[in-house]
């Protein structure tokens, strides 16, 4: 959203206008029947991208919109507006130089001419260039200015007021609306199907918000009313957030990875070096990582369903669903999706590492050494029936668990989740998710087999890693099994349907338990 304008002004600079006011002019965007084509389809085409460089006027019957700025965002905005049926006039300091960058259907002229006739004008330039528009204050009086700018993180911390509030202080005779700052140039060009559809809007004037909201809908997006202009600072902070819902799950996954990696390093690398003087540090890049990843994935998957178990236990203990969960449990429940996706990510990496293990040179050396030992021992046939069955079952359960986990991850995508009804989504995320946890548990138990009972696997008196990973999943599975007992299941179903232990809402559960099974789960 850059413009070629230059110059900066301190936030304390007085406004360019003198008295507030607003002209009685309303912009009427085209209706759905007037908009040609589907808004979800990309608008990039040779007809729109190619420009003959002329400054010819566009048809006057289309609603006219002005844009001040000629940067990348301004060009994408013009493309979307033109494709939505609006007549667009672009104001630039050098119209002849920039006219070829815009669609031929848009009029590119000087800034003073661009703001003359439109009632709604997009200000697509940086904050430091706002003061360069003070010479247009008389022409901008009474018009709607849509601020689409975004501050940098340093600017957001340095300035106490938002860009939109600063623009409003410079032009008190205009109506400022904050909008479109969370929409990228790519989304404007490619269509809202490939990006976020929501457009937060805030302003102190309801009529101006209504007019801009109608434009947002005509462009194929969904307006979200964020209140007065004082909310603009919060709206401008939205693009500055880097995966806000992923911070805690990512730190959790990283902490688990570091713990299990150090634990496996001590058992598989440090212990042979200290005890027998064998150097196995070559295991650090691949082998130790591949041993750590399934541990992290398995524990993360169990942590997805543990808060639901704790929430059900709290509801049973309290005898009501109308009391808030503790904050830590509430936040845990809200982060289950991110934790599950991180579990799938670690499981996918484990599958790739396992697939690449036979390609490593270390594995080739071990195969050759095993063959030499077999020849020296005069053994023509080396076959251990128990190990063969264990490995076959172990691999089969791992593939099934990873396939089920993949299905959970796919249905977490908004495009897939929106195509499912609530019962289908609940079945996949709840029932199949628990099946994935059970398969992962069987996969881990098959891997351990009888190793937990052999003294040779307790290196430095530390138990095998898989025994540690089984603690939380087994608790979840046992708790889920307890909740399936009739005494707990019936009471929990009644509580989730509004029954209270000490309240006035008491009723018996219907004899037909199919209705109870359809009750949504925590």
N, C-alpha and C positions, 0 to 999 in steps of 0.2 A: 504494500500500500504506500509506495513512495511516489513523490511528485518532485518535479524539478524546482519547485519553489524553495527559496532559501530565506534565512533570517530566523532569529530566535527571540523570545520575549519571556520575561520573568513572569511567574504566575500571578504576581501582585499587580501586573499592568492593568489599568482600568479598561473597561470594555470599549469597543469601537462604536457602539450605538449610544443613545442617550435615554430613551424611554421605551418600556416594554409595549408591545403591541403585536397584533396578528391579523393579517388580512383574511377576509371571509372568503377563502378559496379552498375548495376540497378536491383532492385528486381521486378520480374514480378509476381504479385499475380494471383491466379487461376481465370479463367474466370467463367462466370455465369453457363456455362454447366458443369464445373468441380466441382463446389460446390454441394455436395450432400445434398438434403433436402432443405427446405425453411428456410431462415435466421430468419424469424419471429418466428419460433418454438423454444422452449427451447432445449438447447443442453445437459442438464443433463441426463445422462443415466448410467446404471451400467457398460457399456463398457468403458465409459470415466472416471467415478469417481473411479472405482476400479483400483488399480495399483498393479502390481506384485513386485514393488520395484526394478526392474532390471534397468540397465543403458544401455539397448540395443539401437542400432542405429535405427533411423526411415528411411523410404525410402528416397533415395537421390534425386528423381526426383521432389519432392514437394519443393516449395520455402521455404527456411530456414529462420527462424526468431529467434533471441536471446532475452532472458529475464534475466535481472539481478535483483534478488529479489525472495523471496519465501513466501510473505505475502498473505493475503486474495485476494487482487486485482490481484496479479500476478497469483494466481491459477485460478481465474475467467477468466483472460485474456488468459491463456494457453488453457482453455476449449473452448473459442470462436475461437481462432486461429486454434486449431486442428480441430474443427468442420467445419471451413471454408476452409480446405484443405491445410493449411500451415504445414510445418515441424518445430517443435518448440524445441529448446534446452534451458534449464533453467540453469543458473549459480548460484550456491549456495556455501557457505563456508563449509556446511556439507551435501553433496548430498545424502549420504546413509540415513541420518536421515530424510530428507525432500522428498525423492523420492516417498514415499508412499502417499504423499498428492496430487500428480499431476496425471493426466490421464496417463494410461500406454503407450499411443501413443507418449507422450512427452519424450524427453531425458533429464535427470537430471544429471548434472556433475559439475565440479568445474568452477569457474568464468573464469579463464584463458582459459579453453577449450571451454567455451560457447561463447566467443566473437571472436573466431578464424575464423570461416568460414562465419557466417551470415553477411550480409551487413547492415541490419536494426536491431537495438538492443533497446529493451524497458528497460528503467531505472525505475524500480518499487520499489523505496526505498525513504526514507525521505531525506530531504536536508542535514541534519547533517551527513549522511553516504556517501555523494558524494566523500569526500576526501579519503575514503578507496579504491576507484577505481583508484587512481593515479598510482598505480603500473602496471595498464593495459593500460597506455596511448599509448605505442608503438603499441600494438595490436589493439587499438581502432582508430588509425589514419586513416582518410579517411572514416570512417563509419558514418552511420546515427544514432544518439542517439535520441530516442523518450522519452521525459520527461513527465511522467503521474502523477507527484506528485502534491499535494495541500498543501499550507501552512495553518497554523491556523490563526485566526483573529489577534492574537498578533504578530505572525511572519510576517504577511502581512504588518502590520503597522510598525514593527521594521526595516525590510529590505527595502531598496530603490529599489533594483533590484529583479526581479522575480527569482524563482527557476531555470527556463530554462536559463535565462541569466547568473546566477551563474554557472550552469553546463557548459555553453559555455565558460565561462572564465577559468574554470579548464581544459577544453579539447579544446584548440583552433584549433587543427588539425582535429576535428570532426565537423560534421554538426548536430546541435541540432534542433529538431522539437518539439514544444509543442502540445500535442494532448491527447485525451482520459481522461483528468482530470475531465470533467463534467459528465462522464459516470460512474454509480455506478457498483459495483461488481454484484449486483442483475440483473441489465440490461444486463450485459455481459453474465450471465448464462441463464437468462430466455428469452432473445431475445428482440430486439428493440421495438416490439409491446407493451411490458409492461412498457416501459420507453421512455425517449427522444431519438429521432433518430439522432439529430444533434451533430456533433463532431467538435468543433472549432479547427482550425489548424493554426499555425503561425510559420514562419521560415524566415531566411534571404536568403535561397537558394530555388528558384522555383522548381528545379528538385527534391529536397528532399521532398518538399511539395506535388509534384505530386505523388511521389512514396508512401508516407504515405496516400494520398487521395485515391489511388487505393486500398490500403489495407483496408481502412475504408469502401469503397463500397463493397469489397469482403466479409467483415464481416457483411454486412447487415445494415450499418449505412449511414448517409448522411454527407459528409465533408462540412465544412463551412470555407472558406478562410478568416482569420482574419488579413492578412498582414504579416509584418515583425515580428521578434522576440521581438521587443520592445512592441508589443501588448500582450505579454505573461502575463504581470502583470494584465492587464484587464481580460484576460481569466482565470487566477488563482483566480480572485476576484468573478467570477460568482458563484461558489459553496458556497461562504461565504455569499451571499445575502439571507436574510430570507424574502421571499414573498415580493419583492420590489414593485410590483404593488398593493399590498393590504394594504400598510401602511395608505394612506390617506382615502380609504373607511372604513377601520377598525376604525380609529380615528373618522370618521364621525358617524359611527354606535354607537360607544361607547359614543360619546358626546350626541347623540339623546337619547340613553338609559338612561344616567344619568339625562338629563333634564326631560324626561317624568316620570322617576321613582320618582324623587324628587317632581314633580308636583302632581303625584297621591298620594304620601305619605302625602303631605300637605292636600289634599282634603279628602282622605279616612281614614286617620289614625290620623293625628294631629288635624284636625278640630273637630271630635267627642270628642277627649280627652280634648281639651281646652274648648269647649263649654258645653258639657254634662258630662264630666268626665268619658266617656266610654273608656276602654282600648281595642283597636283593633289592637294592634301591632302584633298579630298573623297573620295578613294579609301580612306582609312583605315578607315572603319566597315564597308564592305561588300567592296569590290573586293580590298583587300589581305588581308582576312580570308579571303575565298573562294579566294584564291591560296595562302594558307598552309595551310588545312585539308586539302586533298588531299595536300600534301607530308607532313604529320604522319601522316595515315592510312596512306599508302603506306609510309613508313619504319617505323611501328609494326607493320604487317602483316609486313614482312620480318624485324623483330626477334622475331616469334613463332616463325619457323622457323630463324633463325640459330643459336640454342643447340642445336637438334637436330643441325644440321650439325657444330657444334663437338664435341658429344658423340660423334657417330659417328667424327669424325676422331681423337679421343682414344682411342676403343676400337680403332680400326685401328692406331694407333701403339703402344698398350700391348699389343695382342694378347690382351686379356681384358676381360670385363665386370665382374669382381669387385673392381675398385679404385674407390674413391669419386672422384666428380668434385670439382674444386675448389669451395669454398663459394660463390664468386660465380657459377659456372655452375649449381650446384645450386639456388640461389635464383632464378636467371634462369629455369630450367626450371619452377619452381613458380609463377612469375608470368605464364606464357604466356597463361593464360585471361584475366586482367585486361588484359594488353596488347592482346589480340585484341579484347576488348569496347570498349576505348578507341579502337582503330582503326576499328571499326564506328561508334562515336559520331561521330568526326570525319568519316567518309565520309558519314554521314547528314546532318550539318550542311552539308557541302559540297553535297550534292544539294539541300537546301532553299535555300541561298544562291543556287545556280545557277538554281533555278526562279524565285526572286524578282528576279533581275537585270533581266529585261525590264520589270518593273513599276516600276523606279526612274526618276526624272525624268532622271537623267544619261543613261540609255540612250535616252530619248525625244529629248533634245537631239542626241545623236550621230546618230540615225536621220534627224532633220530636216536636220542639217548635211550628212550624206552625200547626201541627196536634192538639196539646193541645189547642192552641188558637181557632181553628175551633170548637173543642168539647165544650169549655167553652162558645163560642158564639152561640151554638146551630145551627150551620150551617152544614148541612149534605152534601152539595154540594158546592164546591168552584171552580168556572169556570169564567174566564174573557176572553170573546171572542176576544177582541182586542189584549190582551197580547199573547194569543195562536197563532193568526195569525202572529203577529209581530215576535215572536220567531221562528216560522216555516220558514218564509221567510228569516229571518236573518241567520239561520243555512244553508239553501239551498244556498243562495248567497255566504256565506263563503266557503262552500265546492266547489262550482264552481270556485270561485276566486283562491282558493288554488290549485285546479286541473290544471287550466290554468297556474298558476305560476310554478307548477312542470314541466309542459311541456317546459316552457321557460328555466328552470334550466337544464333540460336534454339535450336540444339542444345546450346548451352552452359548453358541453363537446366536446373536439376536436374529439373524435372518432365518435360522432354522427353528429357534424357539418360538418365533412369531407365527410359524406355520402349524404349530401344535396347539391343541386345546389343553386346558389345565390338567385333565386326567392323564393325557398322554405324556405331558411334560413331567408330571409328578411320578408316573410309573417309571420313566427312564431315569430320572434323577434320584428317586428314592429306592425303588425296588431293584432296578438293574445296578444302581450304585452299590447297594448292599451285596448284591451277587458278586460284583467286582471285588469287594472287600473280602468276601468268603473265598473266592478263587485265589486271590493274592495270599490269603492265609494258608490255604492248601499248598500253593506253590512254594511258600517259605518253609512249611513243615516238611514237604518232600525234599527240599534242598538240604534241610538239617538231618532228616532221617534219624539215625541213632548217634549223631555226632555230639549231641548235648550230653550224652552219658559216657563219653570217652574222655579219660584224663588227658590224653595227648592234645586235645583241642582247647584246653584251658591254659593258654600261654600267658605267662606272668600272672597266673591265677585269675585271668580275665575270661569270662564266659564267651562263647562264640557270638559274633555280632547279631546273627539272626534271632538269638534268644532275647536280646534287648528289644528288637523291633516287634516282637510278638506281644509285648505287654499291653500297649494301648489297644491294638486291634482286637485282642481276645476280650478285653473289658467291654468294648463296644458290642461285640457279637454276643457275649453272655447277657449284657443288659437288654439288647434287642430281643433275645430269646425269652427273658423274663417278662418283657412287656407284651409278649404274645400269649402269656397265660391268661385264662379267662378273668381271673380276679383283677388283674391289672389292666387288661385290654378294655373291659367294659367300663371301668371307672374312668380311664383316660379318655375313652370315647365320649362319655357323658360330660366330662369337664370341657372338652373341646367343642361340645355342642351347647355350652352355656350353663351347665349345672354347677352349683357352688355348694361347698360343704356346709358353710354357715350362713348361706344366703337364702333368699326366698324363691330362687329358681330351682325347682326340683321336679324331675320327671323320670320315668322309666325308659330305658332304651328299647326301641321297637324289637319285636321278636325276629324280624327279618334283619339279619346282620349285614346284608349287602349294603344297606344305607350307611351303616357304621364304617364299613370298609372304604366308602367313598369320601369319608371325612378327611379334610386336608391334614397332612402331617406337618409337624414343626421341622 
